[in-house]
């Protein structure tokens, strides 16, 4: 292939990738419109001593939060730890 043909092929592939990218974006946006509305509040975040087993206590960050999804209220509490 000559250089002009390569440039044409490159331009066609670039245009095709842009077209596909915008099409996928439109599909993703359409799908997210069906997601429920949400809001959340963090009530507390503090370090707490947590029992790991009968002999070991560890200090972990703990969070209490609540959220509303699709009109339903939920409250949760979680701790973060690593292996």
N, C-alpha and C positions, 0 to 999 in steps of 0.2 A: 504494500500500500504506500502511496505517496503521502507526503506530509499534509497536504490539503485534505485528503480523505481521513487521516487520523484526527485532524482538527474537527472535521464534521462529525465523526463518530463520538469524539469527546463531548462536543456541544450537545449532541442528541442524548447521550447518557446523563449529562448534567441536567438537562431539561426534564428528562424522565424521572430522575431522582427527586427533583424539586416537586414535580407533579404528584408523585407517590407520597412524599413527605407531607405535603399539604392535605392530601386526601386522608392519610392516617390521622393527622391532627384533627381534622373535622369529625372523623368517626369517634375519636377519644372524647372530644368535647361533647358530642351528642350523648355518649354513654354516661358521662358524669352528671348530666342534667337530671338523671333519674335517681341520683344518690340522695339520701335524706339530709335535711338541714341539721347542723350540729352546733353546739356551743359547749364550752367547758370552763371549769374553774378549779384552780389548785388551791386547796384549803390549808395545807401545811406541807412543809418540806424540812425535815430535820434528821440529824444523825441519831440512831437508836441502837441500843444494845439488844441483839437478838440471839436467842439460844440456837446454836448450831447442832449440838447433840448434848448428851447428859453432862459432859465435862467441859465443853467449849462454848464460850460466848463470843460473838463478833460484833463489830460496830458497822452498821450499814446505813446508807441514806434511805429514808422512808418518805413516801409521799401519800397524801390523802387528796383525792380529787373527786369531782362529780361532773357529769356531762348529761346533756339532753340530746337524744337522737330520735328523730321522727316522732317527737312529742312525748317520749318516755324518759323519765329521770333515772339515772344510774349513779351509784356511788361506789368507789373502789379505793383500795389501799394497796400499795405495792412497795417492795423493797428491791433494791438493785444490788446484785452481787456478781462476782466473776469466779470462774473456776480456778 
